[in-house]
Structure formats: C-alpha cells, structure tokens
Amino acid sequence: MVMEHIRNVLHGLKPTILMVFVQFAFAGANVLYKLAVNDGMSTKVLVAYRFLFATAFIVPLALIFERKSRPKLSWVVLFQAFLCGLFGGSLAQNLYIESIALTSATFTSAIANLIPAITFILAILFRLEKLNLGTIAGKAKMLGTLIGIGGAMLLTFYKGAEIDIWSTHVNLLHHNGHLASSQPSDSSNHLLGSIFAIGSCVSFALWLVIQAKMSERYPSYYSSTALMSIMGTLQAVVFALCMERDWSQWKLGWNIRLLTVSYSGIVASGIMVTFIAWCVHMRGPLFVSVFNPLMLILVAIMGSLILDEMLHLGSILGAMLIVFGLYMVLWGKGKEMKKLNQLAPSESSPGSDLTDIVITSRMEVNDNIARVKFDGLSTPISPGDDNSLEKRHEENEGNHS
C-alpha cells in the first residue's frame, strides 16, 4: 500500500517536473537566440532551421515508438496540426525572436507571462473554461487577468531607473564582433518589440487551446509533435525564402548559429514540445502556462550574468504585477478544481445508489482517468479494470446495509 501510494504521488508529480525542465530548456534557448541574432543571423532563417532540426529529430521517434499505437490520421487532425504548426510554431517563434532582437531576452520573457491570461480568455471563448463571476474563484480569475494585462502595459510603456543588483561584467553580445541591425536604439523599437511579444503570446495561447482539442482526437505525443514540426517547417521555410534573399544567411558553420538552431530545434521544439503536449493532455492548457514565471527568473539571471542586461524599475514592477495576476488566475482555477473533487455524492433515485463521476479536465477523459465519489471518499479508477465501478458499487451497498 505504501509503495502504491508513493507511485501514485510520483505519477501525479510528473507533469510538474516535466514543466520545470521545459522552462529551463526554454530559458537557454532565449539566451542563444539573443547571441545568434547579435551575430547577424536572420531571425527568419533561424526559425526555419529550428523547425528543420526539430522535424529531423522527432519524426524518427514517432515512427519507431508509435508505429502500432498511432490513431488513424484524418483530415481534421491534419488541419489541427497545420494550425498548431502555425500558432505554436512558425508564427509564434518569428514574433518571439523579433521581439528579443528589438528589446531583450528578459523583457520578452516577462511579456510571455501574459500567456495564462490570454489562454484563460481564449479557453472561455472555446468553452474549455467557465467564467463563473458569481463565485470567488471566478472573480479571482477575472481580476488576475486584468492585473496581468495592466502589468504588461506598465512593462511596455514605463522604464524607470536602472537597478544594478549584480554584475559579472561579462557581455557575450560584444564578443562576436557583430552588432545586429535590429538592436534596440530608440523607443519605437521597444514599442514594436512589445507588440511582437504580445502577438507571440496570443499565438502561443491559441496553440495551447488547439493542442488540447487535437489531443482528444490524436493522443499520440510523438506523432502529434512530429506533425506540428512538419507543418511548422513548411511554413517557416517558405516564409524565410520569401523574406530573406541573402543566401549567405543559410550557411551554418561551427559557431553560435549552429548551436542555436540545433539546440532550439532538437531540445526546445523536439523534446520539450512533446512534454508540453503530454502535460496539456493530462492537466489542460492552463496548467502548462503556470510555469512561465520560472523562465522569466532564469532568463533574468542568465541575462544579467552573461549578457550584461540591465533591469529597470518598470520591468520589475510590471513583471511582479504579471506574475501576481497569473497566480490569482491559478488560485481561482485551483479552487474550482478542489470544489469539483470534493463534491458530495449526488442524490440517488429511488431503488438505486448512483455514484458521482467527476472529470477534472476534458483532457483526462482520453487518458481514462476519473475520480469516483463513495461517501465522500475519492478513489482512482484503474484504466484496465472494467469491473471496478461495479465492484465498488456493490461494496458501497454492502456498507450501507
């Protein structure tokens, strides 16, 4: 019993542990993006190569590990994969890297914390979430969304005094001998970079919602990531060929450019997106967006240590508001989930003793995980035990008698 309980606890912690790894990987990709752009690499070519590397890595894995368990491919799934490749891939990444080039890695990471608020709004529109303004949880989610948006506005339009917490006097941006043409030089670049960052957040939030829908029809994580990578590659390569006419930009050597595209493709777009798809399937799109503040902290530390990025008062205040709003949304969501999991048994009709099945998220339906209430106690149903409901129902009747 003790070992079984430990296994259940560890299984429940898997999504959390995976999302922490995801944020560490994404923080590293942010720093590499800034270094590659400073080296003079075209952002469009960078995104195209990222998805080429991701596709070359993930497609063989999908063919090997899911050759027998993969569901039948349909036109609906292909269309959803196209949208995932667009909103979660080519469009989101092009906007995101342009924002990093025009502002800084820390600033863009801070704006990325708007994703939960935008995801919440989109989830309401797509009926994955309920507003419930009549409850404390609903009010908390709405207020948290508004606070997060206000923090983003402060972060965008107010800089304030510089805050020098520490400095290693290490600035890799000046060691490459290049100065990117898109390096921030005035407030117009900063504003444009902010718009790109917010656009990337909207695109990424749309991907989370579409990914949740796609996982219902196609719950194969390697294959769905492979489909998304293929679609993202086609879109990003066509866009880069149309926009970038300098063929020298496509040459890769043993330098920061090769390191950036290989790391971002294999690790960030290959392995990490697979983890995200699994977590979305298990816990829903809002859960995935919980961990973005961790990336902000990691990028701020890395940026200050090796990129000599300076923090400003407006950036800190805006980031604090965004994170505070984020956790208000999460607190409201957690309170709603707790209420669902603690529902009292429903009143049964005469002659029967019905049980309440509470589905904690729509994505968990496909994983055959439910929680069944027996006299206020919650017991997990094993996916392979077809008779578990009937047996426990009979035991419950015996206890009543």
C-alpha positions in Angstrom: 0.0 0.0 0.0 2.8 2.4 0.9 4.7 1.7 -2.4 1.5 2.1 -4.4 0.8 5.4 -2.7 4.4 6.6 -3.5 3.9 5.6 -7.1 0.6 7.5 -7.3 2.3 10.6 -5.8 5.2 10.4 -8.2 2.8 9.9 -11.2 0.9 13.0 -10.1 4.1 15.0 -9.9 5.2 14.0 -13.4 3.6 17.0 -15.2 5.1 19.4 -12.7 8.6 18.0 -13.0 8.4 18.0 -16.8 7.2 21.6 -17.0 10.1 22.7 -14.8 12.5 21.0 -17.2 10.7 22.8 -20.1 11.3 26.2 -18.5 15.0 25.6 -18.0 15.3 24.5 -21.7 13.4 27.5 -22.9 15.5 29.9 -20.8 18.6 28.5 -22.5 17.0 28.9 -25.9 16.2 32.6 -25.2 19.8 33.4 -24.4 21.0 31.6 -27.5 18.5 33.5 -29.6 19.9 36.8 -28.5 23.5 35.6 -29.2 22.6 34.3 -32.7 20.8 37.5 -33.6 23.7 39.6 -32.4 26.0 37.5 -34.6 24.0 38.8 -37.5 21.8 35.8 -38.2 18.4 36.4 -39.8 15.6 35.7 -37.5 13.5 34.1 -40.3 16.3 31.7 -41.2 16.9 30.9 -37.5 13.2 29.8 -37.1 13.3 27.8 -40.4 16.4 25.9 -39.3 14.9 25.4 -35.8 12.0 23.5 -37.2 14.1 21.6 -39.8 16.2 20.3 -36.9 13.1 19.6 -34.8 11.5 17.6 -37.6 14.6 15.6 -38.3 14.7 14.7 -34.6 11.1 13.9 -33.8 9.8 12.2 -36.9 12.0 9.1 -36.5 11.0 8.8 -32.8 7.3 9.0 -33.8 7.8 6.3 -36.5 9.6 4.0 -34.0 7.8 4.4 -30.7 4.2 4.9 -32.0 4.1 2.7 -35.1 1.5 0.4 -33.6 -0.4 2.7 -31.2 -0.8 5.7 -33.5 -4.5 6.5 -34.2 -5.7 6.8 -37.8 -4.9 10.1 -39.4 -7.8 12.2 -40.5 -8.2 15.5 -42.4 -9.4 17.1 -39.2 -6.2 16.1 -37.4 -4.1 17.3 -40.3 -5.9 20.7 -40.2 -5.3 20.9 -36.5 -1.7 20.0 -37.0 -1.4 22.8 -39.5 -2.9 25.3 -37.1 -0.6 24.0 -34.3 2.4 24.4 -36.6 1.3 28.0 -37.4 0.3 29.3 -34.0 2.6 27.2 -31.8 5.5 27.1 -34.3 6.3 29.4 -37.2 4.2 32.5 -36.3 4.8 32.4 -32.6 8.6 31.9 -33.0 9.1 34.5 -35.6 7.2 37.1 -33.5 9.1 36.0 -30.4 12.6 36.2 -31.8 11.9 39.5 -33.4 10.8 40.8 -30.0 14.1 39.5 -28.5 16.1 41.2 -31.2 14.3 44.6 -30.7 14.2 44.5 -26.9 15.9 42.0 -24.6 15.6 38.3 -23.6 14.4 39.3 -20.1 11.8 41.7 -21.4 10.3 39.3 -23.9 10.3 36.5 -21.2 8.4 38.9 -18.9 5.8 39.6 -21.5 5.4 35.9 -22.1 3.8 35.6 -18.7 0.7 37.1 -20.3 0.1 33.7 -21.9 -2.0 32.4 -18.9 -4.3 35.5 -19.0 -4.7 35.2 -22.8 -5.2 31.4 -22.5 -7.9 32.0 -19.9 -9.8 34.4 -22.2 -9.5 32.0 -25.2 -10.4 29.0 -23.1 -13.7 30.8 -22.1 -14.4 31.5 -25.8 -13.7 27.9 -26.7 -15.7 26.6 -23.7 -12.8 24.9 -22.0 -13.2 27.2 -19.0 -16.2 28.8 -17.3 -16.2 32.5 -16.2 -18.4 32.0 -13.0 -18.3 35.6 -11.9 -20.8 34.7 -9.2 -18.1 32.8 -7.3 -14.9 33.9 -5.6 -12.8 31.7 -7.9 -14.4 33.2 -11.0 -13.8 36.8 -9.7 -10.1 35.9 -8.9 -9.5 34.6 -12.4 -11.0 37.7 -14.0 -9.2 40.1 -11.6 -5.9 38.2 -12.1 -6.3 38.5 -15.9 -6.9 42.3 -15.7 -3.9 42.7 -13.3 -1.7 40.8 -15.7 -2.7 42.9 -18.6 -2.0 46.0 -16.5 1.4 44.7 -15.7 2.2 44.2 -19.4 1.2 47.8 -20.1 3.5 49.1 -17.3 6.3 46.9 -18.6 5.9 48.2 -22.1 5.4 52.0 -21.5 7.5 52.6 -18.3 11.2 52.0 -17.9 12.2 53.9 -14.8 15.6 53.9 -13.1 18.2 51.2 -13.7 18.6 48.6 -10.9 22.0 47.1 -10.6 21.7 44.0 -8.4 24.9 42.3 -9.5 27.2 42.3 -12.5 29.9 39.9 -13.7 31.0 42.4 -16.4 30.6 39.5 -18.9 28.9 40.5 -22.1 28.9 37.9 -24.8 27.0 40.2 -27.1 30.1 42.3 -27.6 32.4 39.3 -28.1 31.0 38.3 -31.5 32.2 41.4 -33.4 28.8 42.0 -34.8 26.0 44.4 -33.9 22.6 43.2 -35.0 20.9 45.7 -37.2 17.7 45.2 -35.1 19.4 46.0 -31.8 17.2 48.4 -29.8 18.1 52.0 -30.4 15.0 54.0 -29.5 11.5 53.8 -28.0 9.9 53.0 -31.4 11.9 49.7 -31.5 10.9 49.0 -27.9 7.2 49.5 -28.7 7.4 47.4 -31.8 9.2 44.7 -29.9 6.4 44.8 -27.3 3.8 44.4 -30.0 5.6 41.4 -31.4 5.9 39.9 -27.9 2.2 40.3 -27.2 1.4 38.9 -30.6 3.6 35.9 -29.8 1.7 35.4 -26.6 -1.7 35.4 -28.4 -0.4 32.9 -30.9 1.0 30.6 -28.3 -2.2 30.7 -26.3 -4.2 29.8 -29.4 -1.8 26.8 -29.8 -2.4 25.6 -26.3 -6.2 25.6 -26.9 -5.9 23.9 -30.3 -3.4 21.4 -28.9 -6.0 20.5 -26.2 -8.5 19.8 -28.9 -6.1 17.9 -31.0 -5.0 15.7 -28.1 -8.6 14.5 -27.8 -8.6 13.2 -31.4 -4.9 12.2 -31.6 -3.5 11.4 -28.2 0.0 10.3 -29.6 2.5 12.7 -28.3 5.5 12.0 -30.5 3.3 11.8 -33.6 1.4 15.0 -32.9 4.6 16.8 -32.2 6.0 15.4 -35.5 3.0 16.6 -37.4 3.3 20.0 -35.8 7.0 20.2 -36.6 6.5 19.2 -40.3 3.8 21.8 -40.7 5.9 24.5 -38.9 8.9 23.6 -41.1 7.0 24.0 -44.3 5.5 27.4 -43.2 8.8 28.7 -41.7 10.9 27.7 -44.7 8.5 29.2 -47.2 8.3 32.4 -45.2 12.1 32.7 -44.9 12.7 32.0 -48.6 10.2 34.8 -49.4 11.6 37.3 -47.0 15.4 36.6 -46.9 17.1 37.0 -50.2 20.7 36.8 -48.9 21.7 33.2 -49.4 24.8 33.6 -47.2 22.3 33.6 -44.3 21.6 30.0 -44.8 25.2 28.9 -44.3 26.0 27.3 -41.0 29.4 26.8 -39.5 30.8 25.5 -36.2 29.6 28.6 -34.4 26.8 30.1 -32.3 24.4 29.8 -35.2 24.7 26.1 -35.4 24.5 25.7 -31.7 21.4 27.8 -31.5 19.4 26.1 -34.3 20.3 22.6 -33.2 19.6 23.2 -29.5 16.3 25.1 -30.2 15.3 22.5 -32.7 16.1 19.3 -31.0 15.7 20.3 -27.4 13.1 23.1 -27.4 10.9 22.2 -30.3 11.5 18.4 -30.3 11.8 17.1 -26.7 10.1 20.0 -24.8 7.1 20.4 -27.1 6.5 16.6 -26.7 6.5 17.2 -22.9 4.1 20.1 -23.3 1.7 18.1 -25.5 1.6 15.4 -22.8 1.1 17.9 -20.0 -1.7 19.6 -21.9 -3.4 16.2 -22.4 -3.1 15.4 -18.7 -3.8 18.7 -17.0 -5.1 21.1 -19.6 -3.8 24.3 -21.3 -4.0 26.5 -18.2 -1.7 24.2 -16.2 1.0 24.4 -18.8 1.1 28.2 -18.6 1.6 28.2 -14.8 5.3 27.7 -15.1 6.2 30.7 -17.3 7.4 32.9 -14.4 10.1 30.4 -13.8 11.5 31.1 -17.2 11.4 34.8 -16.5 13.6 34.4 -13.4 16.0 32.1 -15.2 16.4 34.4 -18.2 16.8 37.4 -16.0 19.6 35.7 -14.1 21.3 34.4 -17.3 20.9 37.8 -19.0 22.4 39.7 -16.1 25.3 37.3 -15.7 26.4 36.7 -19.3 24.6 39.3 -21.5 25.0 42.3 -19.1 21.3 43.1 -19.4 20.2 45.8 -17.1 17.0 45.6 -15.1 14.7 48.7 -14.8 12.2 49.7 -12.2 9.3 49.5 -14.7 10.4 46.0 -15.8 10.5 44.7 -12.2 7.1 46.3 -11.2 5.4 45.2 -14.5 6.8 41.6 -14.1 5.6 41.5 -10.5 2.1 42.6 -11.5 2.0 40.0 -14.3 3.2 37.2 -12.0 0.7 38.3 -9.3 -2.1 38.3 -11.8 -1.0 34.9 -13.1 -1.2 33.3 -9.6 -4.6 34.9 -8.9 -5.8 33.1 -12.1 -4.2 29.9 -10.9 -5.6 30.2 -7.4 -9.1 30.6 -8.8 -8.6 27.7 -11.1 -7.3 25.5 -8.2 -10.2 26.5 -6.0 -12.6 25.4 -8.8 -10.8 22.1 -9.2 -10.8 21.5 -5.5 -14.6 22.1 -5.3 -15.1 19.7 -8.2 -13.1 17.0 -6.4 -14.9 17.5 -3.1 -18.5 17.3 -4.4 -20.8 15.4 -2.2 -22.5 12.3 -3.7 -25.5 13.2 -5.7 -28.9 12.2 -4.5 -29.8 8.9 -6.0 -33.1 8.0 -7.5 -35.4 5.5 -5.6 -34.1 1.9 -5.7 -30.6 2.9 -6.9 -27.4 4.1 -5.4 -25.7 6.1 -8.1 -22.2 7.4 -7.9 -20.8 10.8 -9.0 -18.1 10.7 -11.6 -16.1 13.9 -11.6 -13.9 14.6 -14.6 -11.3 17.1 -13.5 -10.4 18.2 -17.1 -11.6 17.3 -20.6 -8.1 16.1 -21.5 -8.2 13.5 -18.8 -11.2 11.8 -20.4 -8.9 10.4 -23.1 -6.5 9.1 -20.5 -9.3 7.1 -18.9 -8.7 8.7 -15.6 -11.7 9.7 -13.4 -12.4 10.2 -9.8 -15.4 8.4 -8.3 -17.1 9.5 -5.1 -18.1 6.9 -2.4 -19.5 8.5 0.7 -17.1 11.5 0.3 -14.0 9.4 -0.4 -12.2 9.7 -3.7 -10.8 6.6 -5.3 -8.9 6.5 -8.7 -10.3 4.0 -11.3 -7.7 1.9 -13.0 -8.0 2.2 -16.8 -7.8 -1.5 -17.4 -10.3 -2.6 -14.7 -13.7 -2.7 -16.5 -15.5 -4.1 -13.4 -14.0 -1.7 -10.9 -17.1 0.5 -10.8 -19.5 -2.4 -10.4 -17.4 -4.0 -7.6 -17.1 -0.8 -5.7 -20.8 -0.1 -6.1 -21.6 -3.5 -4.6 -19.2 -2.8 -1.7 -20.8 0.5 -1.1 -24.2 -1.1 -1.0 -22.9 -3.7 1.5 -21.6 -0.9 3.7 -25.0 0.8 3.7 -26.7 -2.4 4.7 
